[in-house]
Amino acid sequence: MTAVGVESNFLTPHLVAGLNTSEATVSWVITGYSLTVLVASYLSGALADLFGPKRVMLAGAAVFIVFQFAFIFAISTGNLHLVGLTYFIRGFGFPLFAFAFLVWINHLARPSKLGTAIGWFYVMFTGGLPTLGSLVAFGVIPAFGGGFVGETAALYVSIALAAVGTVLAWFGCRDQTGMRRLAEPAMSNSEILMSGLQLLVSNSKVRDGFLVRMINTAPQFGMFIILPAVISDELGWGQSRWLMMTVIVYAGNILFNAVFGAIGDKHGWVSTVRYFGILTSSIALLAWWYVPHWVEPGSTSGYVLAVIAGTAYGIFLAGFVPMGAIVAANAPGQEGGAMAMYTTAAGGATFLGSLVVAVVLNVTGWFNLGSYAQNTAVVWAFVALYAVAFILVGRLRTRQDDPEYRKELKRKDAALVDAA
């Protein structure tokens, strides 16, 4: 995920410069990429059930590495259509790798610790995208001369990181379930591939959970599009400080992913998501947008306050961690299909975030609004989506949200430990 995160906070201005086009046009290129991320996120769950998570992870890594080379070459040609095509195909890469691994975790974790296990997955996920990825970019870009050339070098470094991560996953994850089919033997290939979609249609709780998870990190990916130019150029803090801001913001997220997973296991998954994940994230998102504009542009004190506001968003974003457990628990006996839809929604957040930016920027552009007004409209669109998620998650209560049932799970865990 560090390899994917390298580009996360400079790609939009990089493509604007490399293709000599507008930010609105680039937002459509990123939207196309995020559409394939959505599709691959669904396939990661279905294919992991069919062929085994480890094989799917290897396929995803291969797609990323090959088409990252192709994407870099396409940028050098200045051909918008070739850039769009190669980036579109590359979008299949990271979801197959990351979310097949999440399916593997969901298959192995004990029910009483599922929220915690998923929390640790997101510690590593966010640790790479965007946190360590931004830190790598922070070091590599100036080391290779800065600007467009330094950014291109960072894209090449991401390929090396992906290769290292692939080797570590292949030789480090040795549980044999990763190499075999997870689905029931009686299920046909077509049933496995369609199970998630059928569940989405037939189970309203899975559908609501799908929407909540999709909304969850949509603002994160949307802010990756609009904030780099705002923080670096318009407010005068420069690219290096923007990259460091991203590292700090999502370091906060890393520290609290496991914490909120454990809080959910102890105090209830739905309440954790509703009040920590949704309500506080929406408030913190507004703070991350407005605080940098309220302080003195380019000042150190203003930068510190902006980082604090952003870090609050990163921390409370971790409140969504129990959503994976919630979606699976609302489809008893069909956990494989439920996780396929959860991973689809996780990838779909990339699509939704970039789509909101593309639509809002283009619509507000028709009214000749200034950059600040356009970007503010984007932020409020995300807050409106959080309001929808707040309503939807209230419908998703499971047995785990009953304190007595949580005590029963703890007693069963204690009995298993004693028996061992």
N, C-alpha and C positions, 0 to 999 in steps of 0.2 A: 504493500500500500504506500510505502514511501516513494516508490517509483512513480505511482500514479499522482501522488501529491506534489511532486516537484514542480509541475506546470500550473498547479491550481491557482496561484495568485499572480501570475504574469502572462498567462496565455492570451487573454483578450487583448491587451495592448500590444503583445507580440504579433498577433495576427493582424491587427489594425495596421501596424507598421510594415509587416512583411507583404501584405496584400494591397496596401494603400487603399483601404476601404474604411467604412464607418463602423462604429461599435454596434449599431443596430444590425448591420449585415453580419458581423461576426457572431452576434447572439443567435442567429439562425443556424450558423455552422455548428455551434455548440448544442443547440436544440436537436439537430439531427443526430449528433453523437449521443446525446442523452436518451434519444429514442431507442437506439440499439442497446444502450445500457439497460433500459427497461426490459426489452425483449430477452436479453441475455440473463437478466436477473431471474426471470421466470424459468428459463431453460436450465439454469444452474440447479434449481431444486429438482426439476423433473429428471434431468440427466443424471444427477447424483443418485437419485432413487433407482435409476435404470442401470447405470454402469459402475457406480461407486464414486464417492466424492473425490478421491485422490486422482483418478483418471481425468475427471472433469477439470480439476485444478490445473493439471499439466496442460490440457488443451487451452485453457484460458491464458496461461502464461505464454504459450507459443504464439497465440494470436496477438497479444500485446507487444511482444518483442519484434515480431516480423513487421507489423503495421506501424509501429513507432518509427522504425527506419523509413518506411514508405511515407509517413506523414512528414517527417523532417525534410525528405527530398521534395515533397510536393510544395512545402512552404518556400523552398529555394527557387522553385519555378515561378512563383507568384501567381499560379493558376488557382483561382477560387474554387472551381469545380473539382479539381484534383485534390485540393486540400480537404474539401468537404467529404469527398468519397473515402479517402484514406482514414480520416478521423472517424467517419461513420463506421467503418469496418472495425477499427481499433476498439470501438465501444463495446464489442463483444468480449474483450479480453478480461478486464479486471473483475466483472461480476461473476464470470464462470469460476475464477480462482477463489475469490473471497467468499461468495455466498454458498458455493459447494462446501467450503470448510465450515460455514455456519450450520448447514444441514447436518454435517458430521457431528458437530458439537451437540446439536439438539438431539441427535440419535443416542448419544452416549451419556449425557448428563442425567443425574438423579433429579426427579421432579421437584424435590424441596430446594434444590440448588440451581434450578434452571435459570432463574433470573440472574443469579450471580455469575453463572457460566457465560451467559450471553453478554453480561456486563464486561467480563474479561475479554471477550471477542472484540467488543467495541473499544476497549482500551487500546488494543493493537491496531484496529481499523483506523481510529482517529489518530493514533500515534503516528501512523504513516501518512494518512490523508486527512488534513493537510499538514500536520505538525512537523514531523521530521522532514517531510518533503519540502516544506517551506524553508526549513533550516538548511537543507542541502542547497537549495536555490540561493539562499542568503550568502553561502560561502562560495559556491561555484561561479555565479554570475560575475562578481567583481574580479575573481581570480583569472577569468578569461577575458578581461578587458571591459566588462560591463556592457550595457545596452543590448542591442539585437544579437551581437556575436556571443556575448556571455550567456544570454538566454538560450541560444541554440546549443551551446556547450552543455548547459544544464539538461536539455532534452536528451542529449546523447548519454549523459551520466545516468539518467533514469533507466536506460536500457540495461546498463551494467547492474544497477540495483535490482531490477526485475529478475535478471539471471541468477544473482546471488540468492534472492528470496525463493526462487523456484527450487534451487538445489537444496536449500535448508528445509523446505517443506517436504520434498521428495524423500530425503534421507532421514529427516528428523521426526516425521509423523509416521510411526510404524504400526499403529493399530490396524489389524487385518480387515476390519469392517470397511476401511476406506477403499479397498480394492474389489469389493463385491457389491452386488445389487442389494439395496436396502428395502425395496418394495416387496410386498407379499408375492410369493411365487405364482399365485393364481391370477395376478393382475397381468393383463396383456400390455405390450409396449404402448399401444394407443391409449389405453386406460390411464397409464402412468403419465403420459404426456398431457392428457386432457384433464387429469384429476383436479388440478388447481383451478382451472377455468370453470369446470363444472361446480366446484365448491363455491366459487365466487358468485355464481348465479343462484345456487340453491340455498346458501347459508348467509343470511343477512348480517350476522355478527362477524363472519369472516370478511364480508364486504366492507362493513364499517371499520374493522381493524385495518384492512388494506388501505382505506382512505386516510386514516389517522397516521399510519406509518409513512405514507407517501408525503403527507403534509409535514411530518416531523422535521426532516432535514432539508426540505425544499428551500427555506430561506438561507440556509448555509451555502448551498450551491448558487443561489441567486446573488448573494452578497459577493461571492467570488468573482462575479461578472462586473458588478457596478462599483465595488469599493476600491479595487486597485488604483484606478485613475483618480478617484476622489481623494484618497489618503495621500497617494504619492505626488500627484500633480496639483490638483485644485486646492488642497489644503497645505501643500508645501512640505510634507514630512519626508518625501523621497521614497524610492523603491525599497531600500534596505530597511528603513523603519517600518514600512508596511509589511514586509516579510517577517520581521521580528514580532510585530504585533500579532500576526497570524499564529506564529509559534507559541506565543504566550497565551493567547485566547484558547487555543485548542489543547494546550498543555493542561489548562484548567479542566477541560472536558475529559482528558485522559484520566486525571486524578479522581474524577467523580463518577466515571462510568461504572466501575465495580462497586462504589459506595451506593449509588442509587439502585443497582441490581440487588444488593444486600438489603437495602431499605425496603424495596418492593417485596422481597421474600419474607421479611419480618412484619411489615405493616400493611401489606396489600398492594398488588400490582396496579390496579386501576387508580386508586387514590394517588399513588406515586406519580403515575403518568399525568393525571389530570391537573394536579396542583403544582408539582415541581416541573414536569415536562412542558405542559402547555401554558398555564397561566403565567408562571414566572419567566418562561422563555420569551413570551410575547412582550412582556414589560422590558426585559433586558435587550431584546432586539431593537426596540424603539430607542433605548438608551444608547446602544452602539451606533445608531444612525445620528441621533441629535447631539449627543455630547461633543463629538469632534467638530460640529458646526457651531456650537455655543462657546467653545474655548478659543483662545488666540491661535490662529493658524500658524503652523510651523514652530510653535513654542514647545519647549521640553515639558513644562508643567501641563500644557494642554494635551500633549501626547500621552503622558502618564494617565490622565483622567480618561482619555479615549480608550486606552488599553484596559483600564479597570472596567469600564462599561462593557467592552467586548468580552472580557474574561467572564463577567457575570453571565453573558449569553452562553458562552462555551460550557460553563459549569451546569447551568440549568437545562441545557440541551440533553445532558446525560439523564435527566429525569424520564426520558422516553425509553430507556433501556428495557423495562419489562414488557414492551409491546410484543416481542417475539414469543414470549411465554403466554401472553394473553391470547394472541391469535391461535396458537396451537391448542390451548385449553378450550377454546370455543368450537373446536372441531374434533371431539373425542372419536377415536378410531380412524380419523382421517388426517392425522398429524402431518403426513408427508405432503399431501395436497395443500394443507394450511401453510406449511413452511415454504412451499413453492410460491404461494401468493405473498407471504411476508417478504421473501427475498425480492420478488418482483416489485413490491412497493418500495423497498429500500433502494433499489436501482431506479425506480420511477421517480423518486424524490429529485434525482438529478434532472430528469426530464421536466418535471413540474416546475422546479426552480428556474431553469433556463427558459421554459415556455412563458412563465409569468413575466420575466424580464423582457423577453422579446415582444410579447403582446403589449405590455404596458408602455414600453419605450416607443413602440411604433404608433400606438393609439394616441399617446400624449404628444408625440411628434407632429401629428396632424394639426394640433392646436398651437404649434409654435411655442410650446412651453420651454423654459430654460432647463438646463441640466439638473439643477437642484430640485426643481418642482417635479421633473420626470422621475428622478431617483426616489424622491420622497413618496411618490405615488406607488412605486414598486414596493417599498417597505410596508406601507399601509395595506397593500394587497396581501402581503404575507401575514400581517396581523389578522386580517379578516379570515384567512384560511385557518389560523390558529383558533379563532372563535368557533368555526365549524367543527374543528377537532375536539374542542372542549365539550360540545354537545354530544358528539358521536361516541366518545370514549365512555360516557356514562351508561351506555347500553351494553357494555362489554364485560360486566362483572362475572367472575367465575367463582368456583368453589374456594379457590385460594384466597379470595377477598373476605371469606368468613374466618374470623380469628380462631374459632374452635377447630376448623379444618386445618389451619396452619399448625396448631398444636399437635394435631393427630399426625401430620407429616413429620414433625420433629420427633415424635415418639417412635415412629416407624424407622426413621434414620438411626436413632439411638439403638434400636433393637438389631438393626443390620450390623452396626459397629460391634455390638456385644457378641453377635453370632460369629463375626469374623475373628 
